Amino acid sequence: MLFDNHGRQLNYLRLAVTDRCNLRCFYCMPEEGLNFNKKSQILTYEEMERLIHILADLGISKIRITGGEPFVRKGLIPFMEKVSGIEKIDRLSITTNGTGPLDKIKNLKAMGIHSVNLSLDCLDKARFHKITRRDEYDQVMTYYRALLDAGINTKINAVVMQEHNLEDILPMCNLTHTDHVSVRFIEEMPFNGGSKGYKPIEWNHNKILAHIQSAYPDLEKLTDETNSTSLNYKIPSAQGSIGIIPAYTRTICGSCDRIRLTPKGELKTCLYQNGGFSFRDFMRNGATDKEVEQQFKKLFAQRAKDGFEAEKQKSSAANSFESMATIGG
């Protein structure tokens, strides 16, 4: 087992395979997009597979594929099939915006995908278009239903934004009455790629919970899994569950078991960390597997205690509004 310098076991890798996305959600990036990485700047699938094998030997057993939007990168399914076959990887999951091809769902099912997180911030077509700047609502809802029909463990990730989707909170909770789905509400974070400024949020996890309880006063608290990012609840007799993720207030940092590799191969031991060590350059300059392993151990031994400490360590020149797509959601 692998532990950081604060005694927390690390066993979960969030691996971003691309920074590109076919949506333009305003809380993630500007309408014109980002200065996306060139193909030569991002890790190859072979480089990612090599890093996964090394991390698996260090105790990483859970992997979530993220982006950008993972399915915009060609060859994703064959890569995931290889990862799913690595003996020490127990859980392979993916986060997607649901605009990808429906026929890939059968591949996810066949490889034994543990869960699919579907990014969906509202249940209204006009609001969806305003938030994402794209007309893909019908496709995303079709994708959602296809995931449920396939019997895949499905979670909806909804970013709560005061000016845009508060009216969707209760309708999204209502999905859990009939659907075996976990609807998770996420506090808005400052990683918007400079598309807008940022101020401390009003709708934190406490206010989101109070709003849900106003409609469901008998909301039940569930027992959260160890290292869970969400505080989980259930409407009595509902098929699914409700989660609230305090991503901005960061009350979950004390049990964090996650690390991130960006599309460029930079290791982030915290979401709020500035920059990160480039394993892409390290490997391309000839580092052996043993040297890569030792570098991981060195970086894990220097991990910030929580997101606030990591944020304080940022240089004054750091971009406070880095896009989530470049970090790896």
C-alpha positions as CSV (number, residue, x, y, z in Angstrom):
1,M,0.0,0.0,0.0
2,L,1.1,3.5,-0.8
3,F,0.7,6.4,1.6
4,D,1.4,10.1,1.4
5,N,3.2,12.3,4.0
6,H,-0.1,12.7,5.9
7,G,-0.7,9.0,6.3
8,R,-3.4,8.8,3.6
9,Q,-3.4,5.7,1.4
10,L,-3.3,6.5,-2.3
11,N,-5.1,4.1,-4.6
12,Y,-7.1,6.1,-7.1
13,L,-5.8,7.7,-10.3
14,R,-7.8,10.2,-12.4
15,L,-6.2,10.0,-15.8
16,A,-7.1,12.7,-18.3
17,V,-6.6,11.4,-21.9
18,T,-7.3,14.7,-23.6
19,D,-7.9,18.4,-22.9
20,R,-10.3,18.7,-25.9
21,C,-14.0,18.9,-25.6
22,N,-16.9,19.3,-28.1
23,L,-18.9,21.3,-25.5
24,R,-18.1,24.8,-24.3
25,C,-19.5,24.9,-20.8
26,F,-19.0,28.4,-19.5
27,Y,-17.8,27.3,-16.1
28,C,-15.0,25.3,-17.7
29,M,-13.7,27.3,-20.7
30,P,-14.3,30.3,-22.9
31,E,-16.7,30.1,-25.9
32,E,-13.8,30.0,-28.3
33,G,-12.2,27.1,-26.5
34,L,-8.6,26.9,-25.2
35,N,-5.2,26.8,-26.6
36,F,-5.5,23.0,-26.9
37,N,-2.4,20.8,-26.7
38,K,-0.9,19.4,-29.9
39,K,-0.8,15.6,-30.3
40,S,2.9,15.6,-29.6
41,Q,2.3,17.4,-26.3
42,I,0.0,14.8,-24.7
43,L,0.8,11.4,-23.5
44,T,0.5,8.5,-26.0
45,Y,-1.6,5.6,-25.0
46,E,1.6,3.5,-24.6
47,E,3.1,6.1,-22.2
48,M,-0.2,6.1,-20.2
49,E,-0.2,2.3,-20.0
50,R,3.4,2.3,-18.8
51,L,2.6,4.7,-16.0
52,I,-0.5,2.7,-15.0
53,H,1.6,-0.4,-14.7
54,I,4.1,1.4,-12.5
55,L,1.4,3.0,-10.3
56,A,-0.4,-0.4,-10.0
57,D,2.7,-1.8,-8.5
58,L,2.7,1.1,-6.1
59,G,-0.8,0.4,-4.9
60,I,-3.1,2.2,-7.4
61,S,-6.1,0.0,-8.0
62,K,-8.8,2.4,-9.2
63,I,-8.7,4.5,-12.4
64,R,-11.1,7.0,-13.8
65,I,-10.7,8.1,-17.3
66,T,-11.4,11.9,-17.7
67,G,-10.8,14.8,-20.1
68,G,-11.8,17.2,-21.6
69,E,-14.2,14.8,-23.2
70,P,-12.5,11.4,-23.4
71,F,-14.4,10.1,-26.4
72,V,-13.1,12.9,-28.7
73,R,-9.8,11.0,-28.6
74,K,-9.5,8.2,-31.2
75,G,-8.6,4.8,-30.0
76,L,-10.1,5.2,-26.5
77,I,-12.0,1.9,-26.2
78,P,-9.0,-0.3,-27.2
79,F,-6.9,1.6,-24.6
80,M,-9.5,1.1,-21.9
81,E,-9.8,-2.6,-22.8
82,K,-6.1,-3.0,-22.2
83,V,-6.3,-1.1,-18.9
84,S,-9.2,-3.2,-17.7
85,G,-7.1,-6.3,-18.2
86,I,-4.3,-5.1,-15.9
87,E,-4.4,-7.6,-13.0
88,K,-3.9,-5.0,-10.2
89,I,-6.6,-2.6,-11.5
90,D,-9.8,-3.5,-9.7
91,R,-12.0,-0.6,-10.9
92,L,-12.1,1.3,-14.2
93,S,-14.5,4.1,-14.6
94,I,-15.0,7.0,-17.0
95,T,-16.5,10.6,-16.9
96,T,-18.2,11.7,-20.1
97,N,-20.5,14.4,-21.3
98,G,-22.8,11.9,-23.1
99,T,-22.3,13.2,-26.6
100,G,-20.2,10.2,-27.7
101,P,-21.4,7.3,-29.9
102,L,-24.1,5.1,-28.4
103,D,-22.6,1.9,-29.8
104,K,-19.6,2.3,-27.5
105,I,-21.8,1.7,-24.4
106,K,-21.8,-2.1,-25.2
107,N,-17.9,-2.0,-25.2
108,L,-18.0,-0.3,-21.7
109,K,-20.3,-3.0,-20.5
110,A,-18.3,-5.8,-22.0
111,M,-15.0,-4.6,-20.3
112,G,-16.8,-4.5,-16.9
113,I,-16.8,-0.8,-16.5
114,H,-17.4,0.0,-12.8
115,S,-19.3,3.3,-13.3
116,V,-20.0,6.0,-15.8
117,N,-20.2,9.6,-14.5
118,L,-22.4,11.7,-16.9
119,S,-21.8,15.4,-16.8
120,L,-25.3,16.9,-16.9
121,D,-26.1,20.3,-15.3
122,C,-29.8,20.7,-16.0
123,L,-32.9,19.0,-17.4
124,D,-34.0,21.8,-19.6
125,K,-33.0,22.0,-23.3
126,A,-32.8,25.8,-23.4
127,R,-30.7,26.0,-20.2
128,F,-28.5,23.2,-21.4
129,H,-27.7,25.2,-24.6
130,K,-27.0,28.3,-22.6
131,I,-24.6,26.5,-20.2
132,T,-22.8,24.3,-22.8
133,R,-23.1,26.7,-25.8
134,R,-24.1,23.6,-27.8
135,D,-27.4,21.9,-28.9
136,E,-26.7,18.4,-27.6
137,Y,-29.4,18.0,-24.9
138,D,-31.4,15.3,-26.7
139,Q,-28.3,13.3,-27.4
140,V,-27.2,13.4,-23.8
141,M,-30.5,12.3,-22.5
142,T,-30.6,9.4,-25.0
143,Y,-27.1,8.5,-23.8
144,Y,-28.3,8.6,-20.2
145,R,-31.2,6.2,-20.9
146,A,-28.9,3.9,-22.8
147,L,-26.6,3.6,-19.9
148,L,-29.4,2.7,-17.6
149,D,-30.8,0.2,-20.1
150,A,-27.4,-1.4,-20.3
151,G,-27.4,-1.8,-16.5
152,I,-24.3,0.3,-16.1
153,N,-23.7,2.0,-12.7
154,T,-24.5,5.6,-13.6
155,K,-23.8,8.8,-11.8
156,I,-24.9,12.3,-12.9
157,N,-22.5,15.1,-12.1
158,A,-24.3,18.5,-11.9
159,V,-22.4,21.7,-11.1
160,V,-24.6,24.0,-9.1
161,M,-24.6,27.6,-10.4
162,Q,-26.7,30.3,-8.8
163,E,-27.5,32.2,-11.9
164,H,-28.2,29.2,-14.2
165,N,-29.6,25.9,-12.8
166,L,-31.0,26.2,-9.3
167,E,-34.4,25.3,-10.7
168,D,-33.0,22.0,-11.8
169,I,-31.9,20.7,-8.4
170,L,-35.2,19.3,-7.3
171,P,-36.2,17.8,-10.8
172,M,-32.8,16.1,-10.9
173,C,-33.4,14.7,-7.4
174,N,-36.7,13.4,-8.7
175,L,-34.9,11.2,-11.2
176,T,-33.9,9.0,-8.3
177,H,-37.5,8.0,-7.7
178,T,-37.6,5.7,-10.7
179,D,-34.0,5.5,-11.9
180,H,-31.1,3.5,-10.4
181,V,-28.8,6.6,-10.6
182,S,-26.7,8.6,-8.2
183,V,-27.4,12.3,-8.8
184,R,-24.4,14.3,-7.4
185,F,-24.4,18.1,-7.0
186,I,-21.0,19.7,-7.2
187,E,-20.0,23.1,-5.7
188,E,-18.8,25.4,-8.5
189,M,-15.0,25.7,-8.7
190,P,-12.8,28.5,-10.1
191,F,-11.4,26.3,-12.9
192,N,-13.1,28.1,-15.8
193,G,-10.2,28.7,-18.2
194,G,-10.6,32.5,-17.8
195,S,-14.1,32.5,-19.3
196,K,-15.3,34.5,-16.3
197,G,-14.1,35.8,-13.0
198,Y,-14.7,34.1,-9.7
199,K,-16.0,35.0,-6.3
200,P,-16.7,32.8,-3.3
201,I,-19.8,30.7,-3.9
202,E,-23.1,31.2,-2.0
203,W,-24.5,27.8,-2.9
204,N,-22.2,25.6,-0.9
205,H,-23.0,22.0,0.1
206,N,-24.9,23.1,3.2
207,K,-27.2,25.4,1.2
208,I,-27.7,22.7,-1.5
209,L,-28.7,20.2,1.2
210,A,-31.1,22.6,2.9
211,H,-32.8,23.3,-0.5
212,I,-33.3,19.5,-1.1
213,Q,-34.5,19.0,2.5
214,S,-37.1,21.8,2.0
215,A,-38.8,19.5,-0.5
216,Y,-37.8,16.2,1.2
217,P,-37.7,16.8,5.0
218,D,-37.4,13.0,5.5
219,L,-34.2,12.8,3.4
220,E,-32.1,9.9,4.8
221,K,-28.4,10.2,5.3
222,L,-26.5,7.2,3.9
223,T,-23.3,5.8,5.1
224,D,-20.5,7.2,2.9
225,E,-17.9,4.9,1.5
226,T,-14.3,5.3,2.8
227,N,-12.7,8.2,0.8
228,S,-16.0,9.2,-0.8
229,T,-16.0,12.6,-2.5
230,S,-19.7,13.0,-1.9
231,L,-22.0,13.3,1.1
232,N,-24.7,10.8,0.2
233,Y,-28.5,10.8,0.9
234,K,-31.6,9.0,-0.2
235,I,-35.3,9.9,-0.6
236,P,-37.3,7.2,1.2
237,S,-38.5,4.5,-1.3
238,A,-36.4,6.0,-4.1
239,Q,-34.5,3.8,-6.5
240,G,-31.4,6.0,-6.6
241,S,-29.4,8.3,-4.3
242,I,-28.3,11.9,-4.0
243,G,-24.8,13.1,-3.4
244,I,-23.3,16.5,-2.7
245,I,-19.7,17.2,-3.4
246,P,-18.0,20.0,-1.4
247,A,-15.4,20.6,-4.1
248,Y,-14.9,24.3,-3.3
249,T,-15.3,24.2,0.5
250,R,-13.0,21.2,0.5
251,T,-14.3,19.5,3.6
252,I,-13.4,16.1,2.2
253,C,-9.6,16.6,1.8
254,G,-8.7,14.7,5.0
255,S,-9.5,11.4,3.4
256,C,-8.4,12.1,-0.2
257,D,-7.0,9.0,-1.9
258,R,-6.7,10.5,-5.4
259,I,-4.0,11.7,-7.7
260,R,-4.3,13.2,-11.2
261,L,-2.3,12.9,-14.4
262,T,-3.1,15.7,-16.9
263,P,-3.2,15.0,-20.6
264,K,0.4,16.3,-20.8
265,G,1.5,13.8,-18.2
266,E,1.8,16.3,-15.3
267,L,1.2,14.8,-11.9
268,K,-1.2,16.7,-9.6
269,T,-1.4,15.4,-6.1
270,C,-4.2,17.9,-5.5
271,L,-6.8,19.5,-7.7
272,Y,-5.9,22.9,-6.5
273,Q,-2.1,22.4,-7.1
274,N,-0.3,24.7,-9.4
275,G,1.5,23.0,-12.3
276,G,2.9,19.5,-11.7
277,F,5.9,17.3,-12.4
278,S,6.1,16.3,-16.1
279,F,6.3,12.5,-16.3
280,R,6.0,12.9,-20.1
281,D,9.3,14.7,-20.3
282,F,10.9,12.5,-17.6
283,M,10.1,9.3,-19.6
284,R,10.9,10.8,-23.0
285,N,14.3,11.8,-21.6
286,G,15.0,8.1,-20.9
287,A,13.9,7.5,-17.3
288,T,13.7,3.9,-16.3
289,D,10.7,2.3,-14.7
290,K,12.5,2.3,-11.4
291,E,13.4,6.0,-11.7
292,V,9.7,6.8,-12.5
293,E,8.6,4.8,-9.5
294,Q,11.1,6.7,-7.2
295,Q,9.9,10.0,-8.6
296,F,6.3,9.2,-7.8
297,K,7.3,8.2,-4.2
298,K,9.2,11.5,-3.9
299,L,6.2,13.6,-5.0
300,F,3.7,11.7,-2.8
301,A,6.0,12.5,0.2
302,Q,5.6,16.2,-0.5
303,R,1.8,16.3,-0.9
304,A,-0.2,19.3,0.4
305,K,-2.4,18.6,3.4
306,D,-5.5,19.9,1.7
307,G,-6.8,22.0,-1.1
308,F,-6.3,25.2,0.8
309,E,-2.6,24.5,1.5
310,A,-2.1,23.5,-2.2
311,E,-3.7,26.8,-3.3
312,K,-1.5,28.8,-1.0
313,Q,1.6,27.2,-2.6
314,K,0.7,28.5,-6.1
315,S,3.0,31.1,-7.5
316,S,1.7,34.6,-7.9
317,A,2.0,34.2,-11.6
318,A,-0.2,31.1,-11.7
319,N,-3.4,31.2,-13.6
320,S,-6.1,31.1,-11.0
321,F,-8.6,30.2,-13.6
322,E,-7.0,27.2,-15.3
323,S,-9.6,25.1,-17.1
324,M,-10.8,21.9,-15.6
325,A,-10.2,20.4,-19.1
326,T,-6.5,20.9,-18.8
327,I,-6.4,19.6,-15.2
328,G,-8.4,16.5,-15.7
329,G,-11.9,16.7,-14.1
